[in-house]
Amino acid sequence: MTSKSAHVSLWTKEFIGITISNLFLFLSFQMLIPTLPVYVEENGGDELAIGLVIGIFTISALLTRPFAGKGLDTIGRRKILTIGMIIFVLSVAGYYWFATVFLILAVRFIHGIGWGMATTTLGTMISDIIPAERRGEGMGYYGLSSTLAMALAPMVGIWVMNEFGFGVLFLIATIFGLLSIIIFLWVPYQEPPIKNEQVVKSSFWEGLVDQKALFPSLLVLLLGVTYGGIVSFITLFGADVGIKNVGWFFLFNALMVMIVRPVAGKLFDRRGHKWVLYPGAFFTITGLILLSYTTTVGTLIAASVFYGIGFGAIQPSLQAWTINRVSPQRRGVANGTFFSGFDLGIGVGAMLLGIVARYTSYAMMYRISVVLMVIYLLVYSYHLIQGKNRESNQKAS
């Protein structure tokens, strides 16, 4: 990094505003992660219904992101974000009023649409305003907002549910969503120009998926499979090995992600993606192996530390790499493609690794999930080798 690029402003009013808006959006979302299953159960839902609460949200967000990404580049960021946030907030409030299992699932599907639109848009807007030479660092700091919410909101949500009930829980989550909208409206964000001729010439598929974003999206999908196995089954795994409070894993995982993101971002900007993506994979693998052999809280924390370092290095770096590969007019589609890959990975991980656990054990499931990161390393290494070969052929010609 040159001295000039090092002094390019990052902490602008726009950057701070969008990051805080994202924080409140994630606070609202994360409060409901551990509490909605209880709400479904109290309203007559069984294990299948509880599982659908997770699955239907992922499906609706996954289906929404490509169309949201296209809308960002053809309609505009502010319009898509406003619509998405309104849908999100109304859905959160709707859980209280629509209290049968069927209606909760219907609201959950709509909730996923708002979530897919809002998160895709905020990720695109932040990539618009971060200076290119500090994109890795900037995406790392931006990601801290969602990580902080992931560390605090689930515990707060459970406490509010136990002390005050679901009415107050949904009220607070709704207020957090409204604060996200208010802060976003305060941000003096300038829309990038839309190239109408590019929109006319692009096919339907090109309007939904950016080919240059596909490779980083494949890598984040593989990472997402391992993450899906953790968030879906670690509570059951803890019960199997006699650990009552597996919340330690999420706490230390979030702390490590918060610490690592800014460091990994700076390393990405200065040395390139391979200096982050390779070490991140090895840390992730170590975390998964440690988790599979966990029988004590100490080992669980060690596993969360290693996995958190790996996840905190890989995920924001892949997103920054995705943005660097596309033109400014394609950032919306590229972000939609990237987040769809991660969502798909989580969904596949929950289903595929669940089948593995059913026929083996949760411990073996985590060991087998290491295979996904080995595939990640092989695919990424092949990509780098192919890139070097292309450069050599171009020089030779």
C-alpha positions as CSV (number, residue, x, y, z in Angstrom):
1,M,0.0,0.0,0.0
2,T,1.3,3.4,-0.9
3,S,1.4,6.3,1.5
4,K,-1.3,8.1,-0.5
5,S,-3.7,5.2,-0.4
6,A,-3.1,4.7,3.3
7,H,-4.5,8.2,3.9
8,V,-7.6,7.8,1.7
9,S,-10.6,8.5,4.0
10,L,-12.5,5.4,5.1
11,W,-14.5,6.7,8.2
12,T,-16.8,9.0,6.3
13,K,-20.4,9.9,7.4
14,E,-21.7,7.5,4.8
15,F,-19.5,4.6,5.9
16,I,-20.4,5.1,9.6
17,G,-24.1,5.5,8.9
18,I,-24.5,2.5,6.7
19,T,-22.5,0.4,9.2
20,I,-24.7,1.4,12.2
21,S,-27.8,0.8,10.1
22,N,-26.6,-2.7,9.4
23,L,-25.9,-3.2,13.1
24,F,-29.5,-2.5,14.1
25,L,-30.8,-4.6,11.2
26,F,-28.7,-7.5,12.5
27,L,-29.7,-6.9,16.1
28,S,-33.3,-7.2,15.1
29,F,-32.6,-10.4,13.1
30,Q,-30.3,-12.1,15.6
31,M,-32.7,-11.6,18.6
32,L,-35.2,-13.9,16.9
33,I,-32.7,-16.7,15.9
34,P,-32.9,-18.6,19.3
35,T,-36.4,-17.4,20.3
36,L,-38.6,-18.0,17.3
37,P,-38.4,-21.9,17.6
38,V,-39.7,-21.5,21.2
39,Y,-42.5,-19.3,19.9
40,V,-43.5,-21.8,17.3
41,E,-43.4,-24.6,19.9
42,E,-45.6,-22.6,22.3
43,N,-48.1,-22.1,19.5
44,G,-48.4,-25.8,18.7
45,G,-45.5,-26.5,16.3
46,D,-43.6,-29.7,16.3
47,E,-40.0,-30.4,15.3
48,L,-40.9,-30.3,11.6
49,A,-42.4,-26.9,12.0
50,I,-39.4,-25.6,13.9
51,G,-37.1,-26.9,11.2
52,L,-39.2,-25.2,8.5
53,V,-38.9,-21.8,10.4
54,I,-35.1,-22.0,9.6
55,G,-35.5,-23.5,6.1
56,I,-38.2,-21.4,4.7
57,F,-36.4,-18.2,5.7
58,T,-33.2,-19.3,3.9
59,I,-35.1,-20.3,0.8
60,S,-37.0,-17.0,0.5
61,A,-33.8,-15.0,1.1
62,L,-31.9,-17.1,-1.5
63,L,-34.6,-16.6,-4.1
64,T,-34.8,-12.9,-3.4
65,R,-31.1,-12.0,-3.6
66,P,-30.5,-12.3,-7.3
67,F,-33.6,-10.2,-8.2
68,A,-32.7,-7.7,-5.5
69,G,-29.2,-7.5,-7.0
70,K,-30.6,-6.8,-10.4
71,G,-32.9,-4.2,-9.0
72,L,-30.0,-2.4,-7.3
73,D,-28.3,-1.9,-10.7
74,T,-31.4,-1.1,-12.7
75,I,-33.8,0.7,-10.2
76,G,-31.5,2.1,-7.6
77,R,-30.1,1.3,-4.2
78,R,-32.3,3.5,-2.1
79,K,-35.6,2.3,-3.5
80,I,-34.7,-1.4,-3.1
81,L,-33.4,-0.9,0.4
82,T,-36.5,1.1,1.5
83,I,-38.8,-1.6,0.2
84,G,-36.8,-4.3,1.8
85,M,-36.5,-2.7,5.2
86,I,-40.3,-1.9,5.3
87,I,-41.0,-5.6,4.5
88,F,-38.5,-6.7,7.2
89,V,-40.0,-4.5,9.9
90,L,-43.6,-5.3,9.2
91,S,-42.7,-9.0,9.2
92,V,-41.0,-8.7,12.6
93,A,-44.1,-7.0,14.0
94,G,-46.3,-9.5,12.3
95,Y,-45.0,-12.5,14.3
96,Y,-47.0,-11.2,17.3
97,W,-50.3,-10.8,15.5
98,F,-50.1,-14.0,13.3
99,A,-49.6,-16.6,16.0
100,T,-50.6,-19.9,14.3
101,V,-48.0,-22.2,12.9
102,F,-49.1,-21.7,9.3
103,L,-49.2,-17.9,9.6
104,I,-45.8,-17.8,11.4
105,L,-44.3,-19.7,8.5
106,A,-46.0,-17.4,6.0
107,V,-44.6,-14.3,7.8
108,R,-41.2,-16.0,8.0
109,F,-41.2,-16.4,4.2
110,I,-42.0,-12.7,3.7
111,H,-39.4,-11.9,6.4
112,G,-36.8,-13.6,4.3
113,I,-37.7,-11.5,1.3
114,G,-37.1,-8.3,3.2
115,W,-33.9,-9.7,4.7
116,G,-32.6,-10.7,1.3
117,M,-33.3,-7.3,-0.1
118,A,-32.0,-5.2,2.8
119,T,-28.7,-7.1,3.4
120,T,-27.9,-7.3,-0.3
121,T,-28.4,-3.6,-0.7
122,L,-26.5,-2.5,2.4
123,G,-23.5,-4.7,1.3
124,T,-23.6,-3.1,-2.1
125,M,-23.9,0.4,-0.8
126,I,-20.9,0.0,1.5
127,S,-18.9,-1.4,-1.3
128,D,-19.8,1.7,-3.4
129,I,-18.3,4.1,-0.9
130,I,-15.2,2.2,0.4
131,P,-12.1,3.3,-1.5
132,A,-10.9,0.5,-3.7
133,E,-7.4,0.5,-2.2
134,R,-8.9,0.0,1.3
135,R,-11.8,-2.3,0.3
136,G,-10.6,-5.4,2.3
137,E,-10.1,-3.3,5.4
138,G,-13.4,-1.5,5.0
139,M,-15.4,-4.6,4.4
140,G,-13.8,-6.0,7.5
141,Y,-14.8,-3.1,9.7
142,Y,-18.3,-3.1,8.2
143,G,-18.6,-6.8,8.9
144,L,-17.9,-6.1,12.6
145,S,-21.4,-4.7,12.9
146,S,-23.1,-8.0,12.0
147,T,-20.6,-9.9,14.2
148,L,-21.3,-7.7,17.2
149,A,-25.0,-8.3,16.8
150,M,-24.3,-12.0,16.5
151,A,-22.4,-12.0,19.8
152,L,-25.0,-9.9,21.8
153,A,-28.5,-10.2,20.3
154,P,-29.2,-13.9,20.9
155,M,-28.4,-13.6,24.6
156,V,-30.4,-10.4,24.9
157,G,-33.3,-12.0,23.0
158,I,-33.4,-15.0,25.3
159,W,-33.3,-12.8,28.4
160,V,-36.1,-10.6,27.1
161,M,-38.2,-13.6,26.2
162,N,-37.8,-15.2,29.6
163,E,-38.3,-12.0,31.6
164,F,-41.0,-10.1,29.6
165,G,-42.5,-12.5,27.0
166,F,-42.8,-12.5,23.3
167,G,-44.7,-9.2,23.0
168,V,-41.9,-7.2,24.4
169,L,-39.4,-9.3,22.4
170,F,-41.1,-8.5,19.1
171,L,-41.5,-4.9,20.1
172,I,-37.8,-4.4,20.7
173,A,-36.9,-6.2,17.5
174,T,-39.3,-4.0,15.6
175,I,-37.8,-0.9,17.2
176,F,-34.3,-2.0,16.1
177,G,-35.6,-2.4,12.6
178,L,-37.1,1.1,12.6
179,L,-33.8,2.5,13.9
180,S,-32.1,0.9,11.0
181,I,-34.4,2.6,8.6
182,I,-34.1,6.0,10.3
183,I,-30.3,5.9,10.3
184,F,-30.3,4.8,6.6
185,L,-32.5,7.8,5.7
186,W,-30.0,10.1,7.4
187,V,-27.1,8.8,5.3
188,P,-26.1,11.3,2.5
189,Y,-25.6,8.4,0.0
190,Q,-25.1,9.2,-3.7
191,E,-26.5,6.7,-6.2
192,P,-24.0,5.5,-8.8
193,P,-25.1,6.1,-12.4
194,I,-27.1,3.4,-14.1
195,K,-25.9,2.4,-17.6
196,N,-29.2,1.8,-19.4
197,E,-27.5,0.4,-22.5
198,Q,-25.9,-2.3,-20.4
199,V,-29.3,-3.3,-18.9
200,V,-30.9,-3.6,-22.4
201,K,-28.1,-5.8,-23.8
202,S,-27.8,-8.2,-20.8
203,S,-29.8,-11.4,-20.9
204,F,-32.1,-12.4,-18.1
205,W,-29.5,-14.7,-16.6
206,E,-26.8,-12.0,-16.7
207,G,-29.2,-9.6,-15.0
208,L,-29.5,-12.0,-12.0
209,V,-26.1,-13.6,-11.7
210,D,-22.6,-12.1,-12.3
211,Q,-20.2,-14.7,-13.8
212,K,-17.2,-12.9,-12.4
213,A,-18.7,-13.3,-8.9
214,L,-19.3,-17.1,-9.3
215,F,-15.9,-18.3,-8.2
216,P,-15.7,-16.4,-4.9
217,S,-19.4,-17.4,-4.4
218,L,-18.4,-21.1,-4.8
219,L,-15.7,-20.7,-2.1
220,V,-18.1,-19.0,0.3
221,L,-20.7,-21.7,-0.4
222,L,-18.2,-24.3,0.7
223,L,-17.5,-22.3,3.9
224,G,-21.2,-21.9,4.4
225,V,-21.8,-25.6,4.4
226,T,-19.5,-26.0,7.4
227,Y,-21.2,-23.0,9.1
228,G,-24.7,-24.5,8.5
229,G,-23.6,-27.7,10.2
230,I,-22.5,-25.7,13.3
231,V,-25.5,-23.4,13.7
232,S,-28.0,-26.2,13.1
233,F,-26.6,-29.0,15.3
234,I,-24.1,-27.7,17.9
235,T,-26.8,-27.5,20.6
236,L,-27.6,-31.2,20.0
237,F,-23.9,-32.0,19.8
238,G,-23.4,-30.3,23.2
239,A,-26.1,-32.3,24.8
240,D,-24.5,-35.5,23.4
241,V,-21.1,-34.7,25.0
242,G,-22.5,-33.2,28.2
243,I,-21.9,-29.5,27.6
244,K,-25.0,-27.6,28.7
245,N,-24.1,-24.1,27.5
246,V,-22.8,-24.2,24.0
247,G,-23.3,-20.5,23.8
248,W,-19.6,-20.2,24.7
249,F,-18.8,-21.3,21.1
250,F,-20.8,-18.4,19.6
251,L,-19.4,-15.9,22.0
252,F,-15.8,-16.6,21.4
253,N,-16.4,-17.3,17.7
254,A,-17.9,-13.8,17.4
255,L,-15.1,-12.2,19.4
256,M,-12.4,-13.7,17.2
257,V,-14.2,-12.7,14.0
258,M,-14.4,-9.1,15.4
259,I,-10.6,-9.2,16.1
260,V,-9.6,-10.8,12.8
261,R,-11.7,-9.0,10.3
262,P,-9.8,-5.6,10.3
263,V,-6.4,-7.4,10.3
264,A,-7.4,-9.7,7.5
265,G,-8.8,-6.8,5.6
266,K,-5.5,-4.8,5.7
267,L,-3.6,-7.9,4.7
268,F,-5.9,-8.5,1.8
269,D,-5.4,-4.9,0.6
270,R,-1.6,-5.0,1.0
271,R,-0.7,-8.6,-0.1
272,G,-3.7,-10.0,-2.0
273,H,-6.3,-12.6,-1.4
274,K,-4.1,-15.7,-1.2
275,W,-2.4,-14.3,1.9
276,V,-5.8,-14.4,3.7
277,L,-7.7,-17.3,2.0
278,Y,-5.1,-20.0,2.6
279,P,-4.4,-19.3,6.3
280,G,-8.2,-18.9,6.9
281,A,-8.9,-22.3,5.5
282,F,-6.3,-24.0,7.7
283,F,-7.7,-22.2,10.8
284,T,-11.2,-23.3,9.8
285,I,-10.1,-26.9,9.4
286,T,-8.4,-26.9,12.8
287,G,-11.5,-25.5,14.4
288,L,-13.7,-28.2,12.9
289,I,-11.4,-31.0,14.0
290,L,-11.1,-29.6,17.5
291,L,-14.9,-29.3,17.6
292,S,-15.4,-32.9,16.6
293,Y,-13.3,-34.1,19.5
294,T,-14.8,-31.7,22.0
295,T,-15.9,-33.1,25.4
296,T,-15.2,-30.0,27.6
297,V,-16.0,-26.3,27.6
298,G,-12.2,-25.6,27.3
299,T,-12.0,-27.6,24.0
300,L,-15.2,-26.0,22.8
301,I,-13.7,-22.5,23.3
302,A,-10.5,-23.5,21.6
303,A,-12.5,-24.8,18.6
304,S,-14.5,-21.6,18.4
305,V,-11.3,-19.5,18.5
306,F,-9.8,-21.3,15.5
307,Y,-13.0,-21.4,13.6
308,G,-13.7,-17.8,14.3
309,I,-10.2,-16.8,13.0
310,G,-10.8,-18.7,9.8
311,F,-14.3,-17.5,9.2
312,G,-13.4,-13.9,10.0
313,A,-10.5,-14.0,7.5
314,I,-12.3,-15.8,4.7
315,Q,-15.8,-14.4,4.5
316,P,-15.1,-10.6,4.2
317,S,-12.1,-11.2,2.0
318,L,-14.1,-13.2,-0.5
319,Q,-16.7,-10.5,-0.5
320,A,-14.1,-7.8,-1.1
321,W,-12.5,-10.0,-3.9
322,T,-16.0,-10.3,-5.5
323,I,-16.4,-6.5,-5.6
324,N,-12.9,-6.0,-7.0
325,R,-13.7,-8.4,-9.9
326,V,-16.7,-6.5,-11.2
327,S,-17.5,-3.1,-12.5
328,P,-19.4,-0.5,-10.3
329,Q,-22.5,-1.0,-12.4
330,R,-22.5,-4.8,-11.6
331,R,-21.9,-4.6,-7.8
332,G,-25.6,-5.2,-6.9
333,V,-25.8,-8.3,-9.0
334,A,-22.4,-9.5,-7.7
335,N,-23.4,-9.0,-4.1
336,G,-26.6,-10.9,-4.7
337,T,-24.7,-13.7,-6.3
338,F,-22.2,-13.8,-3.4
339,F,-24.8,-13.8,-0.6
340,S,-26.9,-16.4,-2.5
341,G,-23.9,-18.7,-2.5
342,F,-23.5,-18.3,1.3
343,D,-27.2,-18.8,2.0
344,L,-27.2,-21.9,-0.2
345,G,-24.2,-23.2,1.6
346,I,-25.9,-22.8,5.0
347,G,-29.1,-24.5,3.7
348,V,-27.2,-27.4,2.1
349,G,-25.0,-27.8,5.2
350,A,-28.1,-28.0,7.5
351,M,-29.7,-30.7,5.3
352,L,-26.7,-32.7,4.0
353,L,-24.7,-32.8,7.3
354,G,-27.9,-33.6,9.1
355,I,-28.2,-36.8,7.1
356,V,-24.6,-37.5,7.9
357,A,-25.2,-37.1,11.6
358,R,-28.2,-39.3,11.5
359,Y,-26.2,-42.3,10.2
360,T,-23.0,-41.6,12.1
361,S,-22.7,-39.0,14.9
362,Y,-22.4,-35.3,15.4
363,A,-18.7,-35.6,16.1
364,M,-18.2,-37.6,12.8
365,M,-20.3,-35.1,11.0
366,Y,-17.9,-32.3,11.9
367,R,-14.9,-34.4,10.9
368,I,-16.5,-35.1,7.5
369,S,-17.3,-31.4,7.1
370,V,-13.5,-30.9,6.9
371,V,-13.8,-32.4,3.4
372,L,-15.6,-29.3,2.3
373,M,-12.6,-27.1,3.2
374,V,-10.2,-29.5,1.6
375,I,-12.3,-29.1,-1.6
376,Y,-12.1,-25.3,-1.1
377,L,-8.3,-25.5,-0.9
378,L,-8.0,-27.7,-4.0
379,V,-10.4,-25.6,-6.1
380,Y,-8.7,-22.3,-5.0
381,S,-5.2,-23.7,-5.7
382,Y,-6.3,-24.9,-9.2
383,H,-7.7,-21.4,-9.9
384,L,-4.4,-19.7,-8.9
385,I,-2.4,-22.2,-11.1
386,Q,-4.7,-21.5,-14.1
387,G,-4.3,-17.8,-13.6
388,K,-0.5,-18.1,-13.6
389,N,-0.6,-20.3,-16.8
390,R,-2.8,-17.7,-18.5
391,E,-0.3,-14.9,-17.6
392,S,2.6,-17.0,-18.9
393,N,0.8,-17.7,-22.2
394,Q,0.0,-14.0,-22.6
395,K,3.6,-13.0,-22.0
396,A,4.9,-15.7,-24.4
397,S,2.6,-14.5,-27.1
